[in-house]
Amino acid sequence: MPEKDPLPGFESARQMLLIARRRSDLSGTPLGKDEAEFSFAITSVPPEAMSAEELAAAIRGHWGIENRAHWVRDVTFDEDRSRIRSGSGPQVMATLRNLAITLHRLAGSPNIAAAVRGCCQRSTRAFELLCGRTPSKRVVPAV
């Protein structure tokens, strides 16, 4: 794309890409109809700075983030149906959800939904994740 003729509204655009993808599960088995799905991307990266393979890897990396964070928030935490909509509440809850996801990932949990259920079943699990240790047994003196 010539630098003298930027896309209207995208003056810093240097490339426009047509992305064709096929959806499949982790084993490579096609999901639904085996048809290509097309989308477009616009980038400010000049063509000489990144190869097509590098751009494709960057786009796949973006979807990796989408699948690891946003999808978990949308599905596991059912964030889209949250009724918290005013003040700083939505931002606080998003931060708490991200914290929970991060703590479970750092603890090595491959399945966030199962890890959250584990915290619900064992009350000390959240403390262990936050503090990095098991809570001590406090003995309350008799009165």
C-alpha positions as a Markdown table, in Angstrom:
| # | Residue | x | y | z |
|---|---|---|---|---|
| 1 | Met | 0.0 | 0.0 | 0.0 |
| 2 | Pro | 1.6 | 3.3 | -1.0 |
| 3 | Glu | 2.4 | 5.6 | 1.9 |
| 4 | Lys | 0.9 | 8.6 | 0.0 |
| 5 | Asp | -2.5 | 7.0 | -0.1 |
| 6 | Pro | -3.4 | 5.9 | 3.5 |
| 7 | Leu | -6.8 | 4.4 | 4.3 |
| 8 | Pro | -9.2 | 7.1 | 5.4 |
| 9 | Gly | -9.3 | 7.1 | 9.2 |
| 10 | Phe | -6.2 | 5.0 | 9.4 |
| 11 | Glu | -3.4 | 7.4 | 8.5 |
| 12 | Ser | -0.7 | 5.3 | 10.1 |
| 13 | Ala | -1.8 | 2.1 | 8.2 |
| 14 | Arg | 1.0 | 0.5 | 6.2 |
| 15 | Gln | -0.6 | -2.9 | 5.3 |
| 16 | Met | -4.0 | -4.4 | 5.0 |
| 17 | Leu | -4.2 | -8.2 | 5.3 |
| 18 | Leu | -6.8 | -10.7 | 4.3 |
| 19 | Ile | -6.8 | -13.6 | 6.8 |
| 20 | Ala | -8.3 | -17.0 | 5.9 |
| 21 | Arg | -8.7 | -19.5 | 8.7 |
| 22 | Arg | -10.3 | -22.8 | 9.4 |
| 23 | Arg | -11.6 | -23.7 | 12.8 |
| 24 | Ser | -10.5 | -27.0 | 14.4 |
| 25 | Asp | -10.2 | -28.5 | 17.8 |
| 26 | Leu | -6.7 | -29.1 | 19.4 |
| 27 | Ser | -6.3 | -32.4 | 17.5 |
| 28 | Gly | -6.9 | -30.6 | 14.2 |
| 29 | Thr | -10.3 | -32.0 | 13.6 |
| 30 | Pro | -12.5 | -29.4 | 11.8 |
| 31 | Leu | -15.3 | -27.8 | 13.8 |
| 32 | Gly | -18.6 | -27.5 | 11.9 |
| 33 | Lys | -18.4 | -27.0 | 8.2 |
| 34 | Asp | -14.9 | -27.3 | 6.8 |
| 35 | Glu | -15.1 | -23.8 | 5.2 |
| 36 | Ala | -12.6 | -21.0 | 5.3 |
| 37 | Glu | -13.5 | -17.9 | 7.4 |
| 38 | Phe | -12.2 | -14.6 | 6.2 |
| 39 | Ser | -11.4 | -11.4 | 8.1 |
| 40 | Phe | -9.3 | -8.3 | 7.5 |
| 41 | Ala | -6.5 | -6.7 | 9.6 |
| 42 | Ile | -4.9 | -3.4 | 9.3 |
| 43 | Thr | -1.4 | -2.7 | 10.7 |
| 44 | Ser | 1.1 | 0.2 | 11.0 |
| 45 | Val | 3.9 | -2.3 | 10.5 |
| 46 | Pro | 5.7 | -1.6 | 7.2 |
| 47 | Pro | 6.0 | -4.6 | 4.8 |
| 48 | Glu | 9.8 | -4.6 | 5.1 |
| 49 | Ala | 9.7 | -4.8 | 8.9 |
| 50 | Met | 7.9 | -8.2 | 9.2 |
| 51 | Ser | 7.5 | -11.1 | 6.9 |
| 52 | Ala | 4.0 | -12.6 | 6.3 |
| 53 | Glu | 4.9 | -15.5 | 8.6 |
| 54 | Glu | 5.9 | -13.1 | 11.4 |
| 55 | Leu | 2.6 | -11.2 | 11.0 |
| 56 | Ala | 0.6 | -14.4 | 11.1 |
| 57 | Ala | 2.5 | -15.4 | 14.3 |
| 58 | Ala | 1.6 | -12.1 | 15.9 |
| 59 | Ile | -2.0 | -12.5 | 15.0 |
| 60 | Arg | -2.1 | -16.0 | 16.3 |
| 61 | Gly | -0.4 | -14.7 | 19.5 |
| 62 | His | -3.3 | -12.2 | 19.9 |
| 63 | Trp | -5.8 | -15.0 | 19.7 |
| 64 | Gly | -3.9 | -17.0 | 22.2 |
| 65 | Ile | -4.4 | -14.1 | 24.6 |
| 66 | Glu | -8.1 | -13.9 | 23.7 |
| 67 | Asn | -8.5 | -17.6 | 24.3 |
| 68 | Arg | -6.5 | -17.7 | 27.6 |
| 69 | Ala | -7.9 | -14.6 | 29.3 |
| 70 | His | -11.1 | -13.2 | 27.8 |
| 71 | Trp | -12.7 | -16.5 | 26.9 |
| 72 | Val | -12.1 | -17.7 | 30.5 |
| 73 | Arg | -13.6 | -14.5 | 31.9 |
| 74 | Asp | -16.6 | -14.8 | 29.5 |
| 75 | Val | -17.3 | -18.5 | 30.0 |
| 76 | Thr | -16.0 | -19.6 | 33.4 |
| 77 | Phe | -16.9 | -16.4 | 35.3 |
| 78 | Asp | -19.9 | -15.6 | 33.1 |
| 79 | Glu | -18.7 | -12.0 | 32.9 |
| 80 | Asp | -21.2 | -10.9 | 30.2 |
| 81 | Arg | -24.2 | -11.6 | 32.5 |
| 82 | Ser | -22.7 | -9.6 | 35.5 |
| 83 | Arg | -25.2 | -7.1 | 36.9 |
| 84 | Ile | -22.4 | -4.9 | 38.3 |
| 85 | Arg | -22.6 | -1.9 | 35.9 |
| 86 | Ser | -22.1 | 1.4 | 37.8 |
| 87 | Gly | -19.1 | 3.3 | 39.3 |
| 88 | Ser | -15.9 | 1.4 | 39.5 |
| 89 | Gly | -17.6 | -1.9 | 40.2 |
| 90 | Pro | -17.1 | -3.4 | 36.7 |
| 91 | Gln | -13.4 | -2.5 | 36.7 |
| 92 | Val | -12.9 | -3.9 | 40.2 |
| 93 | Met | -14.6 | -7.1 | 39.3 |
| 94 | Ala | -12.6 | -7.5 | 36.1 |
| 95 | Thr | -9.4 | -7.0 | 38.1 |
| 96 | Leu | -10.5 | -9.6 | 40.7 |
| 97 | Arg | -11.3 | -12.1 | 37.9 |
| 98 | Asn | -7.9 | -11.5 | 36.2 |
| 99 | Leu | -6.2 | -12.0 | 39.6 |
| 100 | Ala | -8.0 | -15.3 | 40.1 |
| 101 | Ile | -7.1 | -16.5 | 36.6 |
| 102 | Thr | -3.4 | -15.4 | 37.1 |
| 103 | Leu | -3.1 | -17.1 | 40.5 |
| 104 | His | -4.6 | -20.3 | 39.2 |
| 105 | Arg | -2.2 | -20.2 | 36.1 |
| 106 | Leu | 0.8 | -19.5 | 38.3 |
| 107 | Ala | -0.2 | -22.5 | 40.5 |
| 108 | Gly | -0.1 | -24.6 | 37.4 |
| 109 | Ser | -3.8 | -25.2 | 36.9 |
| 110 | Pro | -4.5 | -26.1 | 33.3 |
| 111 | Asn | -8.3 | -25.8 | 33.7 |
| 112 | Ile | -9.4 | -22.6 | 35.4 |
| 113 | Ala | -13.0 | -23.8 | 35.9 |
| 114 | Ala | -11.9 | -26.9 | 37.7 |
| 115 | Ala | -9.5 | -24.8 | 39.8 |
| 116 | Val | -12.3 | -22.3 | 40.8 |
| 117 | Arg | -14.5 | -25.3 | 41.8 |
| 118 | Gly | -11.6 | -26.6 | 43.9 |
| 119 | Cys | -11.5 | -23.3 | 45.8 |
| 120 | Cys | -15.2 | -23.5 | 46.4 |
| 121 | Gln | -14.8 | -27.0 | 47.8 |
| 122 | Arg | -11.9 | -26.2 | 50.1 |
| 123 | Ser | -12.1 | -22.9 | 51.9 |
| 124 | Thr | -8.4 | -22.6 | 52.6 |
| 125 | Arg | -7.4 | -23.0 | 48.9 |
| 126 | Ala | -7.9 | -19.2 | 48.1 |
| 127 | Phe | -5.7 | -18.3 | 51.1 |
| 128 | Glu | -3.0 | -20.7 | 49.9 |
| 129 | Leu | -3.0 | -19.2 | 46.4 |
| 130 | Leu | -2.9 | -15.6 | 47.7 |
| 131 | Cys | -0.3 | -16.1 | 50.4 |
| 132 | Gly | 1.7 | -18.9 | 49.0 |
| 133 | Arg | 1.4 | -21.0 | 52.1 |
| 134 | Thr | -1.2 | -22.9 | 54.1 |
| 135 | Pro | -3.0 | -21.1 | 56.9 |
| 136 | Ser | -1.6 | -21.8 | 60.4 |
| 137 | Lys | -3.9 | -23.5 | 62.9 |
| 138 | Arg | -4.6 | -20.9 | 65.5 |
| 139 | Val | -5.4 | -22.2 | 68.9 |
| 140 | Val | -7.9 | -19.9 | 70.6 |
| 141 | Pro | -7.3 | -19.9 | 74.4 |
| 142 | Ala | -10.1 | -21.0 | 76.6 |
| 143 | Val | -11.8 | -18.3 | 78.6 |
